Amino acid sequence: MRELDVLLERYLSERWPTAPEGERAAFAALLELPDPDLAALCLGQSVTPVSSLAAVITDITGPRPRELSSLTPVYEGDSEDGCRPGSGQ
């Protein structure tokens, strides 16, 4: 599943190098889950009662400050409705 690969690779490149040992152990435990269960957790289709796993899932799936969202203006002067001033829209 490509979506899951993207999330896990991003966690490994951004968070893993500085993650404490407990977080690394929780991440390793997540990787032991069957793929459908791991995907359901990371894609928000289920939740885990295990707090250490929940914390890692939040790190894996949480927003990144450098990412654009549909609410982030791409061009200076973009309005909330997505129309650029003077564009005739």
N, C-alpha and C positions, 0 to 999 in steps of 0.2 A: 504494500500500500504506500503510494508515493507521499501522501500527506503526512503519514506517520514518520517516514524517513526524513522528511524536511524538518519536522519538529525535533526529532531526536538528534539529527546532525547539528542543528542550530544550538541545542542545549550543550552538546559536546564541545562545540567550538567556543561558545561564549561563557558557559558557566562551569563546566567540568574542571578546567585548569585551576580554579580557585575554590572549588567546592570542598567543604569540610568532609572528613571521613564518613560521618553519619549520613550525609546527603549522598555521597558516592555509593554507600552500601544500599541505600534506598533505591537509587537509580539502577543498580545491578539487580536488585530484587524485582523491579519493574520489568527488566529485560527477560526475566525468567517466566513471566506470564505468557500464556498462549496469545498469539497475535490478535485474535478477535477481542480478547479481554483488554489487552493493552491499548488497542485502537479505541475501544469504547471509552476507556478512561481518559485518554488524551484528546479525544474528539468531543468530550462532554456528554457522552451518551449514558454514562454511569458514573457513580462516585464510589470512593473507597472509604471505609471507616478507619483505616490505618493512617494516623496523622502524618507519619514520616513519608508515606507514599503520596498522600494528598499534597504535602508541601512541595515535593519534587514535581508532581504533575502541574502544580501552579507555576513553578519555575519554567517548566517545559512549554506550557501553553500561554503564559502571560504575555501581555503586549510588550513590545520592545520600543523604547523611546525614539529610536531612529526610524521606525516604520511609519509609512504614510497610512492614513485611514481615509475613509470616505468623508470625514469631517475636516481633514487637513487641506487647506487651500494649496493648490499646486502652483498657481500663478499669483503674484502680488496683485491685490485688488479683486480676487475672486470673492463673490458674494456667497451667502449661505445657500442660495437656491441653485448654485452651480453655474450661473450665467455670468459671463464677463461683461463688465460695463462697456457699452459701445459696440457690442457684438451683434446687436439686433435681436437677441433672444429674450 
